[in-house]
Structures are given as C-alpha cells and as structure tokens.
Amino acid sequence: MILICDDDSAIRSSLELVLKRAGYETASVSNPKDAIDFVRRQTPQLILMDMNYSLSTSGEEGLILLKQTKLFCPDVPVILITAWGSINLAVRGIQAGAFDFVTKPWNNLQLLNTIQTALQLNNKAEEKEKDDKETFGYDKIIGKSPLLKNVFNTIERIAKTNAAVLITGESGTGKELIAEAIHNKSLRKNSPFIKVNLGGISQSLFESEMFGHKKGAFTDAHYDRQGRFELANKGTIFLDEIGDLDAAGQVKLLRVLQDQTFESLGDSKTKQVDVRVVSATNKNLPDMVAKGTFREDLFYRINLISIHVPALRERLEDIPLLVNHFVKQQTEQNGLKNVEVSPEAIFFLQTLPYPGNIRELKNLVERTILVSGKSCISDKDFKEQYKEVSSVGNNLLTSVYPIEEMEKNMILKAMSLYGSNLSKVALALGLTRQALYRRLEKYEINWHADAADL
C-alpha cells in the first residue's frame, strides 16, 4: 500500500487515480498529524509526501514530518512532492533520508517509474537483510548503522574459520551476542557453545571450572566433573571478561590454548580437545600488556582476529529500532496492551550519553513502561525516570558510600521497582539469579517469592 500525504484534496485525488490505474493500493491523509497516526498503526510500502502544508510555506513542517516518519518506518522509501522553486528544500529532504523527489506538475510515467524503482530496491534490501539474519543469526542484534554493518561483515569473513577472535567494547554493547553470532555462522554451529564469565570465577575454583576434576581430588569433590573446555569439545568456548583473569589463571589458560590439552584436577591423564576460542573484554588489553598485568603471549594467542563493538552513542540511528524492540519485548513478557513511544521521546533518548550502552537503554525503556503505565510514552515520562535513576547514582557517588553500600542500595531500589520479582531484579541489575541470591544473603535483604518469579 502507498500512503499519500498532501493537504490539497485535488492532488490526493489525482495521485490516487494514477496509482490505482497502475495497480497500487492507496491510502490518503491530509496533514502531518494524521500521517504520524497512520504509520504508528501500520507500515506502508512507500510514502508520497508533500513538502508544504497550509500551516507552513517554508517546507520546514514537511522536513519535520519526514524525520518523524522515519522514526516509525525507517525502511519505508519516501518520495517527496515539491514545487519547482523548492528544489533546495527537496535536496535537504534527500539528506534527511528521502528516497527521491518529484516536482509539481509531475509526469505520470516518471512518477510511476520512480515508485517502481524505490519499491524494487527496497525489496532487494529487505531480502538481503532477511537472508543475513537467517544466515548469521542476527535476529538478536538490533541495528543497521554503518558501524554495526562493519561488525557483520567481519563476522561473515571469519566465522567459518577456526581463528581465535577477541571482541572488544564497552560494557553493555552486546559482545556476547556477537560471539554467539560467530558460532551460529561457523562450521561448529551444531556443536556446543559454552559461555564462561572469567570475572566470576575465583582463583581457587579456576582449574575445576575450566578443566574439571576427579572424584576425591579435593574435599568437596564427591563425583567426577567435566570442565568447560571438555564440554565445548568440537564447538566454541566464549571466554567473557578475559581482562579480569589473574596472573595464575592466565598461565593455566595459555597452556590449553597453545596445544588444546589439559589435565583434570586429580587426574594424570592428558585430555585433548578441539575448541574454537572467542574472548571478550571491556578493558584495554594492550595497555595491560604494557603494564605487565596481562601476558603478551596470551594476548596474541586470543587476538588473531579482533572485532570492536561500537558504543551506543556511536550508533544513535539504531536507537529507534532498539526502543521498538524493547517495547515489544516488554509488553509481550508482561501481558501489557500495545505501547507507543512518541517521536519527541525518541529524540530525547537519542540525546543521552549511555555509559551503560544498550543495557542502560533497555532498562530505561522497561522501567518507564512499567512505572508510567501509559499506552503512549512521552519524552516527559522518560525524563522523569532518567532523572530519578541518575539522581540515585549521583547521590550515592557524592555521599562517598563504600562499594558494598552502593550495591546494596541499588539492589533495594530494584527490589522496590520490580516488586521483589527476582527474575526481573536480576535482569535489571545485569546479574544471574545465583549472583543475586548471594548478594541478598550477604546484605541480609529479606524477600518473599512472587508467583511470577517461580
């Protein structure tokens, strides 16, 4: 269906006649407000949009409408309709994301050719994107920014090799999803993908966790246990937070990476595995190598191929897509009615610094939906929740609380927000349920099981 947006009824009628004769289904609106209401409800194949409306002769209202429409329908081609004397305005429209423009009075054949070209190119782009998502498993990675596409291109080139990959990027950028995409595209995709958070393994448990143990190897070893490397045999092992590994752990890890052999605790028999290694860190490993806190030989062993995941502030054009994804996800999980986000709210979200990256945006969207309880979220709603979260963090920092006190206060805040539903609390704080249980016991925080949490 083609959406026609023009405040001149004669032009709307003329365009409808031309398009229907050419076999296209049409819908018409007469003002920007109705146009936004339309694209909120459904997605047309193409939009024919006038640049000038009765409220404005400068064309600025048309440019604003174009930008707002692109928030809701970023992939829908827009063809601008403008007067001959407004070519400069049309060029600004192209720069803002329009596919092309036609001038009044238009040539019907030229108009139909332009529409056909736009639809054909858009269909090819959608088919390619669909193929990419099916092939690479990108359904969990939301975005189309150039920086993110560079990441996808690198995955395409290296996924089918056995090369060790180091994924770098700030916390919350989605490094684990990139690692999973590499595995899903690789020749090992039907074998295990084993995730290990090295920052969460104590030095005393490192060998048992990574290489396994025999019954009786130590006091609590009541049975044989396979380690992570053995579980990952023929597949991929993902070593997250590798920059947090201590010196002793680095030595032990280097040996298994060099020849893919190891011994389980309490066992003198050497085991051989076939494992592809993908690592990730938010730390600057070259600086750590220079300072002597990370082994240079281990760094080169894990860094045959490097992939840098961009921060959210570097891919602001992906925020509308991410917001829509999180809104849909949250409403489905909680059985809520459809929730809409206003264009003004999207503009506001694109101005934030996001030190916590995608994880921070996700938490802000989910928090605002649940706290506001509205069917249409405005920029004011987001500002209130962002201010509250920021003030909590600032108050904690300016009060110079110990780290434990900061952590306890954040847990209590999340418990209050999510009604002690531990699944949601853990997700909001970026913890596993087991890690959350340990902190609840550590800080002696009482809680009662929520039915939805069981």
N, C-alpha and C positions, 0 to 999 in steps of 0.2 A: 504494500500500500504506500502511496505517495501522499505526504502531507503538504497542503498548500497554505501558506500563511501570508495574507495580504489584506489590508483594510479596505481595498477597493472591490466592491461586490462584482463589478463588471469584469475585472481581471480574474477574480476567482472563478467566475462562470466560464470565461474563455479558456482558462487553463484546464478546468475540469473537462470541458468538451474535447479539447485536443488530446488529453491524456486517456480519456475513456475510449475515444476512437482508436487509439493506439493499443488498447487492451489493458491499460493500467487501472487498478482500483484506486480511488482517491478519497481524501478527507480534507475538509477546509476549516480554517479558523480565521478570525478577523483581527486578532490583537495578540500581543506578546503573552498576556496572562493566560489566555485560552490555549496558546501554543505550549506553554510550560505544563499546564494541567494535562494536556493530551499526552506529551512524551513521558510524563510521570506514570501514566496508566498503561501505555503500550508503546512499542518501538516500531516506527515506520521503516520502510526500506530506504526512503530518500525524502528529503525535505526541500521544497521550493520556498524560499523565504524573501520577502520584500525587505529592503533596507530602510525605507522611510515610512513612518506612521504619522497619524494625524497629530499625535502629541509632540512630535519632533520632526523637524525638516532637515536636521543636520546629519541624520543617519546614525547617530550615537545609540539610539534606542535599538536599532537593528543589530549593531555590534554587540550590545549587551545581551540581546536575545540569543544571538549566535553562540556566545560563550556559555550562557546558561543551558542552552540546548545540548551543547557538547558535554556538559557535566552528566546529563542523564543518558545521552545517546552518543558516546564518544566515537563509535564506529559507523554511525549513520552518515552518509555523504550529504552535504548541504550545498545546494546551488542557489546563489544569491540573484535576486532580480533588482536591477537598479537602473536609474536614468543615465543616459549617455554622459551627462555632465558630472556624474558621481563615480567616475572610473577610479579615482584615487581612493575613494571610500571602499570600493569593491576590492581593491588590492589589499587594503587593511583587513578586509574580511577574509581573504585568502590566507594572509599571515596569521589570522586568528583560528584557522582550521577549516574554512570552507573549501569544498572541492573545486568549484568554478563559479563563474557568474555569467548572466545573460543581461543584455540591455533592452530597455523598452524603446520602441516596439520590437519584439523578438521575431525571429524567423522560426516558424513551427518545426521545420525539418532540422534546423540547427539545434533547437531546444531538445527535440527527441533524441538526436544523436548524442548530445551532452549527457542526457539522463541515462541512455543505454550504456555509454562508456563508464559512467560513475558506478552503475549497478554491476557491470561486468567486473570491473577492477575490485570492487568491494567484495563480491562473491569469491573471487580468487584469493583475496586476503583472508577471508573467513575460513575458506577451505584449508589454506596453508596453516593458519593458526590452529584449526581443529586437528590437522594431521600432526602438527608439532606437539600439541597437548597429548594426543593419544600415543605418539611415539616416545616422547620423553617423560611422560608422567608429570606434566607441568600444571595439572589441574589444581594443585595446592599452592602454586606460586602465582600470585596475582600481580599483573602489571604488564605494560607494553612499552615502557620507557626505553630509550636507546641504550642506556647503561645496563638495564636488565637483559635486553636482547643480546648484548655482548656476552653476558654470562651464559645465556642459552647457546650461543654459537660456540663458545669454548667447550661446553658440555658435549655438543654434537661432535666436535673434533676428537675429544679424548675419551669419551665414555666406553668405547669398545676396546680400548687398550687396557693393559694391566698397570699402567703408570700410577705411582703414588701421587695423590693430589692433596694440596694444602689449601683449605678455604679460609680466607681472612675476612674480617669485617667486624663492625661494632656489635655489641650485644643487642639482640632483638631484631637482627636483619634477616634471619631465616637461613642461617648456614646449614642447619640440619636438613632442611628441605632440599637444598642444593645437593647435599651428599646423597640423599635418597633418590633424587632425580638421576644422578650419575649411575647409581646402582641399577635403577629401573631400566636404563638405556643400555646397560652393559651386557656382555655375554653371560654374566653371572646372575642375571635378574631372577632366575628360578631357584637360586640358592639363597642361603640366609643373609640378611642384612642386620648385623649386630651393632648396636649403639652402646658406647661406653663413655660415661662422663668422668674423665680422669680427675677433674677437680673435686669430685665427690667421693673418691676412694682414698682411704687413709693409707699411710706408708706401710703399716703392719699388715694390711689386707691386700696389698697390691698384687703380690705373686699368686695368692689364692684366687683372686678375682680374675686375673688375666690368664693364668696358666693352669688353674685347677689344683686339686690336692687329692692325695690318697687317704683312705680311712686311717686314722691314728697318727697322721702327720703332725698334729698339734692337739691341744687339749679338747677343743670343741669339734674336731674333725670326726664326726660319727659315721660318715659314709664317704664314698668316692664322689668327687665333684669335678665336672668338666669346666675348664676356664673359657673365657670369652674367645680366645683365639681358636680353640678347638671347636667351639660352637659355630664359628664363622668359616670353617673349612669349606673350600670351593666357592665361597661367597665374598662378601665385603665386610670389613670391620671399620666402624666410624669412631675415631678417637677424638671426642669433643674436648675442648678446653685443654689441649695438649700443652699450652704455655704454662699451666698450673702444675705440671708434673715436677716433682722434686728431683734432685741430682741422682739419688739412688734409683729411682724409678726410670729415669732417662737411660741409665746404663743397661738395666734389665730389658727395657723396650728395644734398645738399639740392637741387641743380640738377636732377638726374634725377627726383627725387620731385615737384618742382614742376610740370614740364611733360612728364615721361616722354620726354625727348630727351637724346641724348648723342653724342659723337664717339669712335670708337675711336682708340687711340694710332696716330699716323702717318697718320690719315685725316681729311680736312677735311669729309667728307660727314656731315651730321647724320642720325642714325637715330631713328626714332620707335618706341616700344614701348607695348604695352597690358599692364600688370602690376599685380596686386594685391599690396600690401606688408604683410607681417606681420613685426613685430620682436619681440625678446625681450631681457630683461636681468635680472640679479640685483642690479643697482645701483639706488640711489635717484636717478633722473634729475632730479626737482625740486630736490633738494639740489645736484646737479651744475650745474643751470641757475643756481641762486642763487650758486654759487661761480664761475661763469663758465667751467667746464670742459666744458659741453655747451651747444650753441647752442639758444636758446629757440625760434627759428623752426623748427628741425629737430624739436625735441621736440613741438611742436604739430602738425607735419606727420605724424608717425608715431603720434600718440596720439589719433586721433579716437575710437577705442573702446579701452577698457582692460579687460584680463582679468587678475585676480590668481589665481595658482595657489597653493592653501594648502600650508603645510609639513606634513610627515608627522605631526608632533607635534600638529597641529590636527585630524587625522582618524584618531585611533587605532582607530576602529571598522573602518577599512579594512585594518588590518594582517593579520587572519586571511585575508582574501581575497588579499592580496598574497603572503603566505607560501605559501599553497596554489598560487598561480600560479607562483611562482619554483621551488618544489619540483618541480612537474610539468615545468616547462621544463628544469630541470637534469637530472632523471632521464632525460628523453627525449633530450637532447643527448648525454649520456654513456653511454647504454645501461644505466642502473642499474635495479635492481629497485625496486618501489614503496617510497617512503619516507614515513613518517608523522611528524607533529610533535605532541608531547603537549600537552594543554591547559595544563599548567604552563609549558611552553616558550613558548606563545603569550602567556600572562600576563606572562612575563618580557620578551618582545620589546616588549610594549606599555608597559613602564616606561622604555625607553631614550630619550635625548634626540634622537638622529638629526640631528646638524648636517649630515650629508650626505644626509638625506632618503631617498627611495625608492632611490636608487643605493646608499646605505650599507646599507639593509636587504637589498637584493638580494645584495650582495657578502657580507654576513654569513651569509645563508642558504646561498648556494652554497659558501662556504668551509667551513661547518660540516658540510654534507653530504659533501663530498669528504674532509675531514680525519678525521671521525669514522668514516665507512664503515658506519654503523649503519642499520638499517631503521626504527628508531623514535628520533627525535631528542628528547632531554630538555632541560629548562632548564639542567642542568649542562653539557651539550655546548655550548650557545650561550654560557653564561657563560665557559667556558674560552676559546673563540675570541674573544669580545668583549674579554676581559681581555688576551689576547695582542696583539690589534690596537691596543687603547688604550695598552698599555704601550710599544709600539713608537713610537707618536706622541708620548707623553709624554716618553719618553727622548730622542727627537730634539729636542723643544722645550726641555727643561730643559738639554740639553747645548749649546744655542745654536749649533747647526750652521748653516753657510751654507745658503741655499735649495738650491743645487746638490747639497750633500751629503745633504740630506733627500730630495731627489728620487731621487738615485742609490740610497740605502738602501731606499726604498720599491720601486723597480724590482727590486732584487736580492731583496727579500723576496717579491715577486710571482713572480719567475722561479723561486725555490725552491719556492714553493707549487704552481705550475702546471707544474712540470717543463719550463720553458723553452718551453712552447707559447705562441707569440707572440700568437695569436688570443685566447686566454683571458687572457693577461697584459694585453694592450691593453684588453680589455673590463673587467677588474677595476680598472684604473687610470683608466678613462674617457678613453682616448686612441685615436686612429686608429692603424692599423698603421704608416702612414707616419711619424706623430709618434713612435711608439715606436722605429722604426728609427733616426731622427735622434738620439734620446737614447742609444740603445745605442752608436752611433758616438761621440757626444760624450763619454760616460763610459768609452769603451773596454771595454764589457762583452762578453765572449765568450759566444756561444751556439751551439748546434747544433740544426738544424731537427728538429723532432719530426714523425713521419709524420702524426700527426693535425693538424699545423699546415699541411701542404702542400695 
